[in-house]
Amino acid sequence: MKTVPNNTLKSRSSNQRTKSTSPPRTERRKKAGNVHLEMLFKSNPLPMWVYDLVTLQFLEVNQAAIKKYGYTRAEFLRKRIIDIRPEEDIPKLLDNINQDRPELQNSGFWRHKLKDGSIIEVEITSHLFTFKDRQAVLVVAQDVTDRKRAEERFQLVVESVGNAIVMADGQGKIVLSNLQTEKLFGYKREELLGHSVDLLIPERYRKGHPQHRTIFMEHPCARLMGAGRDLFGLRKDGNEFPVEVGLNPIETEQGIMVLVSIVEITERKQAEQQLMQSLEREKEARRDAETTRERLAFLADASALLAETFDYHGRLKQVAEIAVPSMADWCAIDILEADNSLQRVAVVHSDPAKVEWAYEIQRRYPPDPSASRGIYNVLRAGKSEFYPDIPDSMLVAAARDEEQLQLSRSLGFKSAMVVPFQAHGHTFGAITLVMAESDRHYTEKDLTLIEDLARRAALLIDNARLYEEAQKLNNDLEVRVRERTAELEIINKELEAFSYSVSHDLRAPLRHIAGYVELLNVSAPDLGEKSQRYLHIISESASRMGALIDDLLSFSRMGRAEMRMTGIHVNSVIREVINDLNSELAGREVIWQIEDCPQVKGDRAMIKQVFVNLISNALKFTRTRSPARIEIGVDITDPAETTFFVRDNGVGFDARYADKLFGIFQRLHRSDEFEGTGVGLANVRRIVHRHNGRTWAESQLDLGATFYFSIPHQIGGMYE
């Protein structure tokens, strides 16, 4: 232990001893006081001792001190008070003793060292008195180590908490605060300790705070402060902020203290506000969505009505009926007729009596065609009139007299719109919607919706009127077509009869010509070569004329013949045609390529005639080829029809004239090169046309040709 010499004390100690000498007392009082002090000293459970104020030497100790500190009485009396202090605390102790009031300066909390070297925390109470004619100090020491440790732990917990923490006594004085309190409120700790918690409360709440504190102290319990109310803290700079305050009563040696936990909830309040705003927006969005759904449902129902029929008067009246009450309290529809007169198609209100009243008002005060506002203005301008709000001044301006003004006011119109029916640059009428007793008001979205509906209604009116005109024209046209068809049928019959008659009547002269040419050849064998050539030309011409007449008769019959629809095995038909044409194959090399063709439905005799004409043409125009190649195939890729083709490697033709091939008497080669009458392909087209099919051809000069014809499935086509 470090020894502190006596001369470290101030030299005035002798004066202090003289100054502190007790005044004269009676011996009896002195003796009684000593007895009382001795009894208190010995019986006190707390450590007590007396030390010399000058030498700091222990003069007396009680049994509690001996037991607590571990020294015997003799060991205590050999020591000075600095010997039971940690070395680092001695300077502070000596400094306190040398003050004017050592008994007070030596009081308070100190650290003492026990005999075993351990350190304890103690609370000291000191009193100056005279002991055995010496100026001494009586000391009472209480071990507060556990309490100090608990307080330290408590302070550590308080400091570690993220909330602002203050502790206040029953009068609201702050006895403890943590670092978070300094950060939150802007005060230093020493600025808070000993002051009222009202320092942290906005001025407007301070008046009622003592009453709330009194009520809490009467029934202290852990709870939130100001439940259901908004609380605010006050910073040193005067700014307020929202807080949440928790109150927790704590029993201490000094009585009940209140531990106050303060949390700034600015972000929470902002989040709550944002949440409320979000919820409000969500509610608004749901309301808008519901309104939109109702609008769209109305538009869908109205559109469905408008699409069902051309009876636009009836449908528009139904549209007005479903518009109330979903889109309006009143709905009126006016149509501009063909003579430019305005006809009111419908007026709808949920109360039939009011509808009658509305008609009566219109009868008494019909719309002014020259007015700058209203139905006629909308019809003239072709633009909507939109009134989200209808002030009384508008009613006054529109009224013709006081009676009409009072009638208008009684209807209680709040909002309105008048929308024209427009399509293709024409205005056909208008729809008027009014809000009244429901106290609703129209928005731009409502106007957009009704304008969309008005366009659809206008299209209905326009289409209905066009349909009426078309029906009238169709009726006139049907009469004319029937008349013209009857005339054409008569003409066709006369032409066919004429064609048959001509063909039949021409046969007799041809037979005579052929017969007389043959008689001349037999009866005049000595005719010269030139005469023989003339007779040959006459005979060939007669033969060609006969073939032409036969083809004409066949062409005529094909137009009049009744079709017998059956299933046709196309490959069987092709084989028959090739067998029939065997006489034309003598001495020729022909390579055939025939695909497996599907069955079709049609007139077998006519389809056979098609293949006869196409295959015989292929044989004819490949006469100069050796070998000749003829391909007969089918294309079934189109789901609507079956297409057949005949392809050859013959002389071909100029594709620019392909459209002439299927005309009657049309030929693309000279008769001295290739024989023919020009009727065969015309017959092919007529037959295919009667099957509702198509014919076409592709070719290049000297590179062969391909002829196509198709049979639609719904008429012929694939046969099942």
Sequence and secondary structure as in RCSB ss.txt:
>XXXX:A:sequence
MKTVPNNTLKSRSSNQRTKSTSPPRTERRKKAGNVHLEMLFKSNPLPMWVYDLVTLQFLEVNQAAIKKYGYTRAE
FLRKRIIDIRPEEDIPKLLDNINQDRPELQNSGFWRHKLKDGSIIEVEITSHLFTFKDRQAVLVVAQDVTDRKRA
EERFQLVVESVGNAIVMADGQGKIVLSNLQTEKLFGYKREELLGHSVDLLIPERYRKGHPQHRTIFMEHPCARLM
GAGRDLFGLRKDGNEFPVEVGLNPIETEQGIMVLVSIVEITERKQAEQQLMQSLEREKEARRDAETTRERLAFLA
DASALLAETFDYHGRLKQVAEIAVPSMADWCAIDILEADNSLQRVAVVHSDPAKVEWAYEIQRRYPPDPSASRGI
YNVLRAGKSEFYPDIPDSMLVAAARDEEQLQLSRSLGFKSAMVVPFQAHGHTFGAITLVMAESDRHYTEKDLTLI
EDLARRAALLIDNARLYEEAQKLNNDLEVRVRERTAELEIINKELEAFSYSVSHDLRAPLRHIAGYVELLNVSAP
DLGEKSQRYLHIISESASRMGALIDDLLSFSRMGRAEMRMTGIHVNSVIREVINDLNSELAGREVIWQIEDCPQV
KGDRAMIKQVFVNLISNALKFTRTRSPARIEIGVDITDPAETTFFVRDNGVGFDARYADKLFGIFQRLHRSDEFE
GTGVGLANVRRIVHRHNGRTWAESQLDLGATFYFSIPHQIGGMYE
>XXXX:A:secstr
     GGGS TTHHHHHHHT      HHHHHHHHHHHHHHHHH SS EEEEETTT BEEEE HHHHHHH   HHH
HHTSBGGGGS GGGHHHHHHHHTSS HHHHT EEEEEE TTS EEEEEEEEEEEEETTEEEEEEEEEE HHHHHH
HHHHHHHHHHSSSEEEEE TT BEEEE HHHHHHH   HHHHTTSBGGGGS HHHHTTHHHHHHHHHHS   EET
TTTS EEEE TTS EEEEEEEEEEEEETTEEEEEEEEEE HHHHHHHHHHHHHHHHHHHHHHHHHHHHHHHHHHH
HHHHHHHH S HHHHHHHHHHHHTTTT SEEEEEEE TTS EEEEEEEESSHHHHHHHHHHHHHS   TT SSSH
HHHHHH   EEESS  HHHHHHH SSHHHHHHHHHHT  EEEEEEEEETTEEEEEEEEEE TT     HHHHHHH
HHHHHHHHHHHHHHHHHHHHHHHHHHHHHHHHHHHHHHHHHHHHHHHHHHHHHHHHHHHHHHHHHHHHHHHHH T
T  HHHHHHHHHHHHHHHHHHHHHHHHHHHHHHHHS   EEEE HHHHHHHHHHHTGGGGTT  EEEEE     E
EEEHHHHHHHHHHHHHHHHHHTTT SSEEEEEEEE  STTEEEEEEEE S    GGGGGGTTSTT  SS TTTS 
  S HHHHHHHHHHHTT  EEEEE TTS EEEEEEEETTTSSB  
